[in-house]
Amino acid sequence: MHIAVRVKPGSARAAVGGVHGDALVVAVNAPPVDGRATEAARRALAAALGVPRSTVSLRSGATSRDKIFTVDDPPADLAARVAALRGDGGTS
């Protein structure tokens, strides 16, 4: 499963939730330097979705705030988990 993400690096609080366009918002404390924000976003996304970090990987957007992450071997209810984080009540 692919998940569009908008990363907000350097945020005061790390949080996953809400939308920016069609993307799930992931705010991280890490700065956008040397891939630190991307890695922090990957870890935060995995934690928020309740999946192992090793199953979440970056598909595209290494140097952009707009990224696509892939979740390998997703649980059956992953779409519902993403929808809940987006705040859109069960649709993704």
ChimeraX attribute file (.defattr): number of C-alpha atoms within 10 A of each C-alpha:
attribute: neighborCount
match mode: 1-to-1
recipient: residues
	/A:1	12
	/A:2	15
	/A:3	19
	/A:4	20
	/A:5	24
	/A:6	22
	/A:7	25
	/A:8	21
	/A:9	22
	/A:10	14
	/A:11	14
	/A:12	10
	/A:13	10
	/A:14	16
	/A:15	17
	/A:16	22
	/A:17	18
	/A:18	18
	/A:19	17
	/A:20	15
	/A:21	10
	/A:22	13
	/A:23	18
	/A:24	24
	/A:25	24
	/A:26	28
	/A:27	23
	/A:28	26
	/A:29	17
	/A:30	19
	/A:31	15
	/A:32	19
	/A:33	10
	/A:34	10
	/A:35	13
	/A:36	15
	/A:37	24
	/A:38	26
	/A:39	17
	/A:40	21
	/A:41	29
	/A:42	24
	/A:43	19
	/A:44	19
	/A:45	28
	/A:46	18
	/A:47	13
	/A:48	16
	/A:49	23
	/A:50	12
	/A:51	18
	/A:52	14
	/A:53	15
	/A:54	11
	/A:55	14
	/A:56	22
	/A:57	17
	/A:58	17
	/A:59	14
	/A:60	13
	/A:61	15
	/A:62	15
	/A:63	13
	/A:64	11
	/A:65	17
	/A:66	17
	/A:67	21
	/A:68	17
	/A:69	20
	/A:70	18
	/A:71	22
	/A:72	14
	/A:73	10
	/A:74	16
	/A:75	13
	/A:76	8
	/A:77	10
	/A:78	15
	/A:79	18
	/A:80	16
	/A:81	19
	/A:82	22
	/A:83	18
	/A:84	17
	/A:85	21
	/A:86	21
	/A:87	15
	/A:88	13
	/A:89	12
	/A:90	13
	/A:91	12
	/A:92	14
